[in-house]
Amino acid sequence: MHRAHTPQSKITAALFCALAWLMSPVAAQERLVDHFPKAKQSGCMACHGEIEPIREIGSEMLNQIMAQGEAAGDPAGCIICHNGDATETKDKAIAHGGEDFYPDPGSPWVNAQTCGRCHEEQVRVQWQSLMMTEAGKIQGTCWSFGALTGYEHKYANYAVENPKDPKARLGTDAYRQYMQRLTELEPNVFVERHEPLPEALGFDELDQLKDDPSLAAFTYIRQECNRCHHAVKGRSRRGDFRGMGCSSCHIPYSNEGFYEGRDTSIPKDETAHPLTHQIQGTREAKVTVHGISYHGLPAETCTTCHNRGKRIGVSFQGLMETPYPSPLTAEAKEQPDLHSKHYIAMEQDIHYQKGMKCQDCHTSTDVHGDGFLAASNLAAVQIECSDCHGTPDRFPWELPLGYMDEFAMTPADGQARGITDKQLPHTWAGYAHEKKDGFLLTARGNPYENVVRDGDEVIVYTAEGKDLRLKPLKKLVEEKAISTRGLVAMQGVSKHLDRMECYTCHASWTPQCYGCHVKVDYSQKDQCPECNESATGFDWVAAGRKHADPEHRTNDGEAGFDTIIPGKVSEQRSYLRWEDPIMGINGEGRVTPLAPGCQPSVTIIGPDGKPILTNHIFRTPAGMEGSGDEGQLAIDMSPTQPHTMTKNARTCESCHASDKALGLGIGGPRPWNEKHFVDLQTTDGTVLSKRAQPQMESIPNLDHDWSQIVDRDGNQVATVGHHWKLSRAFNREELQHMTRDGTCVACHKEIPENSMAVSLLHHVAKFSGQLPKTNDQHFSLVNKIVLSSAWAQVMGVVVLFGGLTLGAFLWRRKRRLKTL
């Protein structure tokens, strides 16, 4: 029987609904006006009354914003970040203050008036930071178009120079001295100033391409390579949504780019909005979305930019780029693009699995910069694996400064670096961790402010809020907690730690995109009869510079900017790999994994639609990179930290018995400098059809595989990490020292039948069931043979020496008896 609803039951139901709403995740989120009643007096709250507080209730940062806001006439504190008119309640144009309103307060074009109120040093150094200059990417692309600037890191997105005062460099005195030494060692990287990147060719300048096709490099850089720098918001596509400047990292954006907070005035169906109106930062900063809270900067924030080039951001998460859009979605559609790519799931970095984020290793100095120019990733990063893990023989605090960061061919030495109880002055606003015995020091001498010593152990205070306790290698050795293979690799072969990066062995995989086929199409409709439209693209560097104009200074993006330039860039790969990367020497003088950096074969289409260059690999000037008069092929293999660490290291044979690992190439592919036909043909290769066309065109000057960087005589056949003086492929002596491809033959040329003694032992072992059948049994047998051989030789020497001694004694005794 249906029950009628009485007025009382309706009231009860309404109360229950209200209670359910209040307990829901969205409703449970705190409102500014609930804790700061005066905020209701702000005109901003007329529209944004439901908005979430920019920092969590009770935080010192929010309290300061509110105090400053009240003093400035805005009890809601909005104008402290956004400016505008807090007295206006009806007219949006007036409330948002016209040209003086800051929709993105983190933008570098305005953040001196916003974030810089409290974070003056971070705002000051932003223009010298690598994330702003992108000088390494610029030099790398110029290199692949014929080393246009040589080894010098000449250009940046904007003209910038170092401060005149050396003490303006953020960091300890030890750090400043250390960086001065590196500057003297590598003046082409640690430059005094950058010139602004030259303009790309304009519509009326395309006739210059026939005389100098390398000018296409500047179109390529501006359209593709440099769309991620902090002075622009970048392309708003799935996975790439972010803010500008400080907001690039400190404001959360989801991959989909939708706002999912409480503010009813922000569109929920329009992309390019933050996920929520909150700041993410240290473990102290709590962000709450749909009732779920987190701390720190998610790795996904970093991957909005770090998904290209070396791809370390997505690799850290265990994502490997693939050309295949499978598996299909639940709606049977292709896998959605992420960063305009598709992915397969790979092993995640062990640090990521433990709950660590990028910022737990990469310090403020790494990310924000220290105020001086450092034109390459290796130049900016101050941490090494040993800073936390030490070595089997020394704790981290027992290592000298510069260990594993030598920029020399010998390991660093000197007094122990120790620990410190002092933070850097400019990081005062960050979370203050319990010091325990003291902060560890980085390889370059700055305090590692979230990593401390506690007795003979290390605590890593993660941004998410975990306290990860780790035992350094020395303690693990003392506790016999390291495998035999690990001890052999680190102690038995001591040269490994003297010459290698830890991640050379511990990287489980590395994305390797061989051969980057870059096409820059300058076809123009008025010059190309078959063209329906002119080929153009968006100039991200010009867009950034447009923000410098007063009328665009406060724009929170580049929508509508007229920075279109001629040329359309497209890219393809020859093939992809991920297993056992190539090895070589990096700028620190250590053996490191290598991955294809910029390896372009360039095709340029002129304004008339006809090719100017096809599948062309540029060369460096004569004599560079171990080359002769013809120069070296400007396809670079780049030293990399793959960010795919695992506890279990790669096997010995994956390096010592692998041509690929040694830089000699994967082998297998037919020559790239030949055309390949696939049609009816005779057994001697004569194609029968007169109308046959090549299936694969040639790349004229590539007479080896993309994966080969050196021949067996130690002659380099491509460039390797050209940013640094020490970067190179293995030389002949190193190749001969490392290769172990004949190890099996050394034993099995006699085993089991080619020696009487070996044959006898083989038959005895066979009938007694002792022939090795597994890898462990084989390992044990070889170990026994080595030990037996060694003891046999030692005992042989002992017996021989004893026999000679006894013989001499008896001879002398016999002579003495004769004289008597």
HELIX and SHEET records of a PDB file:
HELIX    1   1 PRO A    7  MET A   23  1                                  17    
HELIX    2   2 PRO A   25  ALA A   28  1                                   4    
HELIX    3   3 LEU A   32  HIS A   35  1                                   4    
HELIX    4   4 PRO A   37  GLN A   41  5                                   5    
HELIX    5   5 MET A   45  HIS A   48  1                                   4    
HELIX    6   6 GLU A   60  ALA A   71  1                                  12    
HELIX    7   7 CYS A   78  HIS A   82  1                                   5    
HELIX    8   8 LYS A   92  ALA A   95  1                                   4    
HELIX    9   9 GLY A   98  ASP A  100  5                                   3    
HELIX   10  10 CYS A  115  ARG A  117  5                                   3    
HELIX   11  11 GLU A  120  VAL A  125  1                                   6    
HELIX   12  12 GLN A  126  GLN A  128  5                                   3    
HELIX   13  13 LEU A  130  THR A  133  1                                   4    
HELIX   14  14 ALA A  135  SER A  144  1                                  10    
HELIX   15  15 PRO A  166  ALA A  168  5                                   3    
HELIX   16  16 ASP A  173  LEU A  185  1                                  13    
HELIX   17  17 LEU A  206  LEU A  209  5                                   4    
HELIX   18  18 PRO A  213  LEU A  215  5                                   3    
HELIX   19  19 ALA A  216  TYR A  220  1                                   5    
HELIX   20  20 ILE A  221  CYS A  225  3                                   5    
HELIX   21  21 SER A  247  HIS A  250  1                                   4    
HELIX   22  22 ALA A  299  THR A  303  1                                   5    
HELIX   23  23 ILE A  312  PHE A  316  1                                   5    
HELIX   24  24 ILE A  350  GLN A  353  1                                   4    
HELIX   25  25 CYS A  358  CYS A  361  1                                   4    
HELIX   26  26 SER A  364  HIS A  368  1                                   5    
HELIX   27  27 ASN A  377  ALA A  380  1                                   4    
HELIX   28  28 SER A  386  HIS A  389  1                                   4    
HELIX   29  29 PRO A  396  GLU A  398  5                                   3    
HELIX   30  30 PRO A  425  THR A  427  5                                   3    
HELIX   31  31 LEU A  473  GLU A  478  1                                   6    
HELIX   32  32 THR A  484  LEU A  487  1                                   4    
HELIX   33  33 VAL A  488  GLY A  492  3                                   5    
HELIX   34  34 LYS A  495  ARG A  499  1                                   5    
HELIX   35  35 CYS A  502  HIS A  506  1                                   5    
HELIX   36  36 TRP A  540  HIS A  547  1                                   8    
HELIX   37  37 PRO A  550  HIS A  552  5                                   3    
HELIX   38  38 MET A  624  GLY A  626  5                                   3    
HELIX   39  39 GLU A  653  HIS A  656  1                                   4    
HELIX   40  40 ARG A  732  MET A  738  1                                   7    
HELIX   41  41 THR A  743  HIS A  748  1                                   6    
HELIX   42  42 MET A  756  PHE A  767  1                                  12    
HELIX   43  43 ASN A  775  THR A  819  1                                  45    
SHEET    1   A 3 TYR A 155  ALA A 156  0                                        
SHEET    2   A 3 ARG A 193  PRO A 196  1                                        
SHEET    3   A 3 VAL A 160  GLU A 161 -1                                        
SHEET    1   B 2 LYS A 286  VAL A 289  0                                        
SHEET    2   B 2 ILE A 292  HIS A 295 -1                                        
SHEET    1   C 2 LEU A 319  THR A 322  0                                        
SHEET    2   C 2 HIS A 342  ALA A 345 -1                                        
SHEET    1   D 5 ILE A 419  THR A 420  0                                        
SHEET    2   D 5 GLY A 438  LEU A 441 -1                                        
SHEET    3   D 5 PRO A 447  ASP A 454 -1                                        
SHEET    4   D 5 GLU A 457  TYR A 461 -1                                        
SHEET    5   D 5 ASP A 467  LEU A 470 -1                                        
SHEET    1   E 4 LYS A 568  ARG A 577  0                                        
SHEET    2   E 4 GLN A 512  ASP A 521 -1                                        
SHEET    3   E 4 PRO A 600  ILE A 605  1                                        
SHEET    4   E 4 PRO A 611  HIS A 616 -1                                        
SHEET    1   F 2 THR A 536  PHE A 538  0                                        
SHEET    2   F 2 ILE A 564  PRO A 566 -1                                        
SHEET    1   G 4 ILE A 582  ILE A 585  0                                        
SHEET    2   G 4 VAL A 591  PRO A 596 -1                                        
SHEET    3   G 4 ASP A 636  PRO A 639 -1                                        
SHEET    4   G 4 THR A 719  VAL A 720  1                                        
END                                                                             
